[in-house]
Amino acid sequence: MERKALYAGSFDPVTNGHLNIIERAAALFDSLTVLIAVNANKNNLFDLGERLEIMKEVTGHLSNVTVDTFSGLLADYVNENRFDAYIRGLRGTTDFENELHMAQMNARLFREDTETIFLMTDPKYSFISSSLVKEVAAFGGSIEGLVPECVVSRIRSKSQEE
């Protein structure tokens, strides 16, 4: 039986920390879906189409990874697609506190046989967040090594447009 997992986020932009979690989760499951969730409350740097295109590019080397988008209650997507696991990355204790509350709610909303699995981020990426990357880039700082190279060039292009 195929074991299916889901890793969801806004990925604005996708970071090397996200990619590390994706690669490791892909190695653990037969198939991994990376879901780019729509969050109307966030001020996005990249629109949904751009984020989808970028994610497909940076995960193209992983044959068992698919990328999708969704707007709505995550539990609906999880249950409709019958995922075995929902992957969450943790950078530190603050992430754990927030993720624990979400995992407990999801346990109530997900089908009974869907597990939330926490993967610790590789320590070399533990300080990286999408919002921090955007802030550093906005002030002209170097974001090389924090995000995939194609993201660096796209952020530079956006900065030049503005």
C-alpha positions as CSV (number, residue, x, y, z in Angstrom):
1,M,0.0,0.0,0.0
2,E,1.3,3.4,-1.0
3,R,2.1,5.8,1.9
4,K,1.1,9.4,1.1
5,A,2.2,12.5,2.9
6,L,1.4,16.2,2.7
7,Y,3.6,19.2,3.5
8,A,1.7,22.5,3.4
9,G,2.6,26.1,3.7
10,S,2.5,29.5,2.0
11,F,6.1,29.2,0.8
12,D,6.5,32.9,0.1
13,P,9.3,32.4,-0.7
14,V,10.3,28.7,-0.4
15,T,13.5,28.6,1.7
16,N,16.3,26.1,1.9
17,G,14.9,25.0,5.2
18,H,11.6,24.2,3.5
19,L,13.4,22.3,0.7
20,N,15.4,20.3,3.3
21,I,12.1,19.2,4.9
22,I,10.6,18.3,1.5
23,E,13.6,16.2,0.5
24,R,13.7,14.3,3.8
25,A,9.9,13.7,3.8
26,A,10.1,12.6,0.2
27,A,12.6,9.9,1.3
28,L,10.3,8.7,4.0
29,F,7.1,8.3,1.9
30,D,6.1,6.8,-1.4
31,S,4.6,10.1,-2.4
32,L,4.7,13.6,-1.0
33,T,2.3,16.4,-2.0
34,V,3.6,19.9,-1.4
35,L,0.6,22.1,-0.9
36,I,0.8,25.8,-1.4
37,A,-2.0,27.2,0.8
38,V,-3.7,30.4,0.1
39,N,-3.7,32.7,3.1
40,A,-5.6,36.0,2.3
41,N,-4.3,37.5,5.5
42,K,-0.7,37.5,4.3
43,N,1.0,40.1,2.2
44,N,2.7,37.9,-0.4
45,L,5.8,38.8,-2.3
46,F,5.0,36.2,-5.0
47,D,1.5,35.5,-6.3
48,L,0.1,31.9,-6.1
49,G,1.0,31.2,-9.7
50,E,4.6,32.3,-9.1
51,R,4.9,30.2,-6.0
52,L,3.5,27.2,-7.8
53,E,6.0,27.6,-10.6
54,I,9.0,28.1,-8.2
55,M,8.0,25.1,-6.1
56,K,7.7,22.9,-9.2
57,E,11.2,24.1,-10.2
58,V,12.9,23.4,-6.9
59,T,11.3,20.0,-6.4
60,G,11.7,18.9,-10.0
61,H,14.5,16.5,-9.0
62,L,12.2,14.5,-6.7
63,S,10.2,12.0,-8.7
64,N,7.7,11.2,-6.0
65,V,6.8,14.9,-5.2
66,T,3.8,16.7,-6.7
67,V,2.8,20.3,-6.1
68,D,-0.7,21.6,-5.7
69,T,-2.6,24.7,-4.4
70,F,-5.6,25.0,-2.1
71,S,-7.8,27.6,-0.5
72,G,-9.9,26.5,2.3
73,L,-9.8,24.3,5.4
74,L,-6.7,22.2,5.3
75,A,-8.5,19.2,6.9
76,D,-10.9,19.1,3.9
77,Y,-7.9,18.7,1.5
78,V,-6.3,16.1,3.8
79,N,-9.4,14.0,4.2
80,E,-10.5,14.2,0.6
81,N,-7.1,13.0,-0.6
82,R,-6.7,10.4,2.2
83,F,-3.2,11.3,3.3
84,D,-1.5,9.0,5.8
85,A,0.7,11.8,7.2
86,Y,0.8,15.6,7.5
87,I,4.4,16.8,7.7
88,R,5.4,19.9,9.8
89,G,8.9,21.3,10.1
90,L,10.2,22.6,13.4
91,R,13.0,25.1,13.9
92,G,12.8,25.5,17.6
93,T,10.7,25.6,20.7
94,T,8.6,28.5,19.6
95,D,7.6,26.5,16.4
96,F,6.8,23.5,18.6
97,E,4.4,25.5,20.8
98,N,2.5,26.8,17.8
99,E,2.6,23.6,15.9
100,L,1.4,21.5,18.9
101,H,-1.8,23.5,19.1
102,M,-2.4,23.1,15.4
103,A,-1.7,19.4,15.5
104,Q,-4.1,18.9,18.3
105,M,-6.9,20.7,16.4
106,N,-6.0,18.8,13.2
107,A,-6.2,15.5,15.1
108,R,-9.8,16.4,15.7
109,L,-10.4,17.4,12.1
110,F,-8.4,14.8,10.2
111,R,-9.5,11.3,9.5
112,E,-8.5,9.0,12.3
113,D,-5.6,7.4,10.4
114,T,-3.8,10.6,9.4
115,E,-0.8,11.3,11.6
116,T,1.0,14.6,12.1
117,I,4.7,14.1,11.9
118,F,7.2,16.7,13.0
119,L,10.6,16.9,11.3
120,M,13.3,19.0,12.9
121,T,14.9,21.4,10.5
122,D,18.6,20.8,9.8
123,P,20.4,23.1,12.3
124,K,22.1,25.1,9.5
125,Y,18.6,26.2,8.4
126,S,17.0,26.7,11.8
127,F,17.2,30.5,11.8
128,I,15.6,30.9,8.3
129,S,12.0,32.0,7.8
130,S,10.3,33.3,4.7
131,S,9.5,36.6,6.5
132,L,13.1,37.1,7.5
133,V,14.3,36.4,4.0
134,K,11.9,39.0,2.6
135,E,13.0,41.6,5.2
136,V,16.7,41.1,4.5
137,A,16.1,41.2,0.7
138,A,14.0,44.4,1.1
139,F,17.0,46.2,2.6
140,G,19.4,44.9,0.0
141,G,21.1,42.2,2.2
142,S,22.4,38.9,0.8
143,I,20.0,36.0,0.8
144,E,22.3,33.6,-1.0
145,G,22.3,30.3,0.8
146,L,19.0,31.0,2.5
147,V,16.8,30.2,-0.5
148,P,17.3,28.2,-3.7
149,E,19.2,30.1,-6.4
150,C,16.2,30.5,-8.6
151,V,14.4,32.3,-5.7
152,V,17.4,34.7,-5.2
153,S,17.1,35.8,-8.9
154,R,13.3,36.1,-8.7
155,I,13.5,38.3,-5.6
156,R,16.2,40.5,-7.2
157,S,13.9,40.9,-10.3
158,K,11.0,41.9,-8.1
159,S,13.2,44.4,-6.3
160,Q,14.2,45.9,-9.6
161,E,10.6,46.2,-10.7
162,E,9.8,48.3,-7.6
